[in-house]
Amino acid sequence: MSGSSIWHPFTQHGLGDPVPLVTHAQGTSLYTADGRRVIDAISSWWVTTHGHCHPRIVEAIRAQAGALDQLIFAGWTHAPAERVAAGLRAMMPAELTRVFFSDSGSTSVEVALKMALGFWAHTGRPRSRILVLEHSYHGDTIGAMSVGERGVFNAPYEPLLFDVGCIPFPTGDGTNTLEALEAACRDAPAAFIVEPLVLGAGGMMMYPPALLAAMAEICRRHNVLLIADEVMTGWGRTGTLLASEQAGVVPDILCLAKGITGGSMPLAVTMAREDIFMAHWSTDRAKMFFHSSSYTANPIACAAAAANIAIWREEPVLDRLADLGARQQALLDRLAVLPGVAAVRRCGTIAALDLETGDGGYMSSLAPRLLSLFREADVLLRPLGNTIYVMPPYCIDEADLARIADVIEMAVLTVRP
Ligand SMILES: *Cc1c(COP(=O)(O)O)cnc(C)c1O
């Protein structure tokens, strides 16, 4: 707290908000040094899937830490990485034959962009333009910011961001999006990157599977690579393992991070179709894929991911998702009728509601007031502007979900104009 030299992410230190010190966590609970139990209603920023400190994942990390802690991954391999790759191949779309490891969602996106450009360059048809969907978020590194929504978050860095083709977010039946994509695809762009079904940081904005299928069809017809950023939507958030499977869409390149270790360790993968790998396959060393970071495929993180994959294989995760989805709908039905609630929406386990406000957007003046009300009530919720969303770990029980609904109701009534 005071006296700490830590510079926190997405934190305005000048506002002087308290920074709680957490000592341990279990399931949906965070325990603070001053003796409070806080309900983690946003899965510690969308990463914790099954619950904090899942015993199987904890045990896998313990065992791996004592066996092999870290290994150079350029030209070397280890059993946990092989297990993860084999597990992903068995559960992800069969067309995605290659697994490239990295360590964060942002990096998995950078890798995806480099793979796309490498594909075109190494097959003798250089292309570099990237198409993006309005209001998207793909991470905070320069490349990931370039393909994300421009705004207050990245205004100072704008001169460094590369130019992209921005496709409008669907309104009505989505004709606006499809027509713009069709037109933009005629200029032979390298790739179109999308968050399937839910634009997370953009405000939990949702669009139907049929639209994703139509966008994918346009890309396929124009030979434009489709990159699915399932960093947030993957691992069950939308009710299925991947959001894109609800649209029957298999992307050319798939980004996974956050829930890949159940939310326990930093790890990411970028999966690609065989022809994208083969474009880099050569006896010419100049065509190898020039990307790595020190902790690529860290064995301890891979052991956690392998345990997560085993949980998916052996436990009734999909049943839990269906059950949580129904309970999230009940929560929304209750909150939808409150005065000041403008709209509610849900996709799988993600529930969101917008508050009526004069000043919309991420910098809405409502957000800090809501944040402190939630903090005082010992519920971790972090509104996106005037959008409140609930994205809990899948193990959340009735009592905690009811408590979250109570606290949101209290806060909505309190901030009412
Ligand atoms: C969180 C997020 C990222 C960035 O992941 P990090 O691990 O935070 O770098 C990228 N894309 C989407 C859709 C995300 O939600």
The ligand as an SDF file (V2000), in Angstrom:
LIG
                    3D

 15 15  0  0  0  0  0  0  0  0999 V2000
   -6.6120  -10.1930  -22.5140 C   0  0  0  0  0  0  0  0  0  0  0  0
   -6.6750  -10.2460  -23.9830 C   0  0  0  0  0  0  0  0  0  0  0  0
   -5.5100  -10.1990  -24.7610 C   0  0  0  0  0  0  0  0  0  0  0  0
   -4.1520   -9.9470  -24.1600 C   0  0  0  0  0  0  0  0  0  0  0  0
   -3.7540  -11.0010  -23.3410 O   0  0  0  0  0  0  0  0  0  0  0  0
   -2.5870  -10.7450  -22.2770 P   0  0  0  0  0  0  0  0  0  0  0  0
   -2.3010  -12.1040  -21.7230 O   0  0  0  0  0  0  0  0  0  0  0  0
   -3.1630   -9.8140  -21.2590 O   0  0  0  0  0  0  0  0  0  0  0  0
   -1.4410  -10.1490  -22.9970 O   0  0  0  0  0  0  0  0  0  0  0  0
   -5.6160  -10.3600  -26.1300 C   0  0  0  0  0  0  0  0  0  0  0  0
   -6.8150  -10.5480  -26.7020 N   0  0  0  0  0  0  0  0  0  0  0  0
   -7.9510  -10.6000  -25.9960 C   0  0  0  0  0  0  0  0  0  0  0  0
   -9.2390  -10.8440  -26.7040 C   0  0  0  0  0  0  0  0  0  0  0  0
   -7.9240  -10.4370  -24.6110 C   0  0  0  0  0  0  0  0  0  0  0  0
   -9.0670  -10.4440  -23.9090 O   0  0  0  0  0  0  0  0  0  0  0  0
  1  2  1  0
  2  3  1  0
  2 14  2  0
  3  4  1  0
  3 10  2  0
  4  5  1  0
  5  6  1  0
  6  7  2  0
  6  8  1  0
  6  9  1  0
 10 11  1  0
 11 12  2  0
 12 13  1  0
 12 14  1  0
 14 15  1  0
M  END
$$$$
